[in-house]
């Protein structure tokens, strides 16, 4: 099935469980919906339920569950911006820890929503760097 070939590079740099989650969910979604964006969104939703993006890869979350308002509401008709793999539902302390790991400047004075945005930007930079963009 296409899951292994279509796997994003951020997942290729992630733990085996994240890769298996992506692959199994993607392949099942392809059987149901066909190849395309919907299958990718479905696979990412499954990954985001157990993992969060930290830099250029995915790490296990401390708890299972939706990572942001879009994941909590679900469904293609309810399009809200996602947090790009950042666990926006995590505590501020956890977000501060991730921001520290990513060396986000000014993190100590940021609000929780500001931390989410800053981590998302830091993740995007790390991913671009890892891809050589």
C-alpha positions in Angstrom: 0.0 0.0 0.0 1.1 3.6 -0.5 1.5 4.5 3.2 5.2 3.8 3.4 5.9 5.7 0.1 3.7 8.7 1.0 5.0 9.1 4.5 6.1 12.7 5.2 9.8 13.1 6.1 8.9 14.4 9.6 7.4 11.0 10.3 10.4 9.2 8.8 12.5 10.8 11.5 10.0 9.8 14.2 9.6 6.7 16.4 8.4 3.5 14.8 5.0 3.6 16.5 4.3 7.0 14.9 5.3 5.6 11.5 3.1 2.5 12.0 0.2 4.7 13.0 0.6 6.8 9.9 1.0 3.9 7.6 -1.9 1.8 8.9 -4.3 4.7 9.1 -3.3 6.0 5.7 -3.6 2.7 4.0 -7.1 2.1 5.6 -8.2 5.6 4.5 -7.0 5.0 0.9 -9.2 1.9 0.8 -12.1 3.9 2.1 -11.7 7.3 0.4 -9.1 6.7 -2.3 -5.6 8.3 -2.5 -5.4 12.0 -1.8 -5.7 14.8 0.7 -8.5 13.1 2.7 -6.3 10.0 3.3 -3.4 12.2 4.4 -5.6 14.3 6.8 -7.0 11.1 8.3 -3.5 9.7 8.9 -2.3 12.9 10.4 -5.3 13.0 12.7 -4.4 9.6 14.0 -0.8 10.5 14.6 -1.7 13.8 16.3 -3.9 11.8 18.8 -0.8 10.2 20.3 2.1 12.3 19.1 3.1 16.0 18.9 5.5 17.6 16.5 8.7 18.8 18.2 11.1 20.4 15.7 11.5 18.2 12.7 9.9 15.0 14.1 7.0 13.6 16.2 7.3 12.6 19.9 4.8 10.8 22.1 2.4 13.0 24.0 2.0 12.6 27.7 -1.7 11.8 27.2 -3.8 10.6 24.3 -6.4 12.9 22.8 -7.1 15.7 20.4 -4.3 18.2 20.0 -6.3 21.3 19.0 -9.8 22.7 18.4 -10.0 21.3 14.9 -9.1 17.8 16.1 -11.6 18.0 18.9 -14.4 19.0 16.6 -13.4 17.0 13.6 -15.0 16.7 10.2 -14.2 18.4 7.0 -17.2 20.8 7.2 -15.8 22.4 10.3 -12.5 23.8 9.1 -10.6 25.6 11.8 -6.9 26.2 11.6 -4.8 23.4 13.2 -1.9 24.0 15.4 0.4 22.2 12.9 1.1 19.2 15.2 1.6 21.3 18.3 -0.4 19.9 21.3 -2.3 23.1 21.9 -4.4 21.4 24.5 -1.3 20.7 26.6 -0.5 22.6 29.8 1.4 25.9 29.6 4.2 24.2 31.5 4.5 21.5 28.9 4.4 24.1 26.1 7.1 26.0 27.9 9.2 22.8 28.1 8.8 22.2 24.3 9.7 25.9 23.6 12.8 25.6 25.8 13.8 22.4 23.9 13.4 24.3 20.6 15.2 27.4 22.0 12.2 29.7 21.3 13.3 33.3 22.1 11.1 35.3 24.5 9.2 32.2 25.7 9.1 33.2 29.3 6.8 36.2 28.7 4.5 34.4 26.2 0.9 33.5 26.8 -0.2 29.9 26.0 -1.6 30.9 22.5 1.7 32.7 21.8 3.7 29.7 22.8 1.6 27.5 20.5 2.3 29.8 17.5 6.0 30.2 18.4 6.4 26.4 18.7 4.6 25.9 15.4 7.0 28.4 13.7 10.1 26.7 15.3 8.8 23.3 14.1 8.4 24.6 10.6 11.9 26.1 10.6 13.4 22.8 11.9 11.5 20.8 9.2 12.7 23.1 6.4 16.2 22.8 7.7 16.0 19.0 7.9 14.7 18.8 4.3 17.4 21.1 3.1 14.9 23.8 1.9 
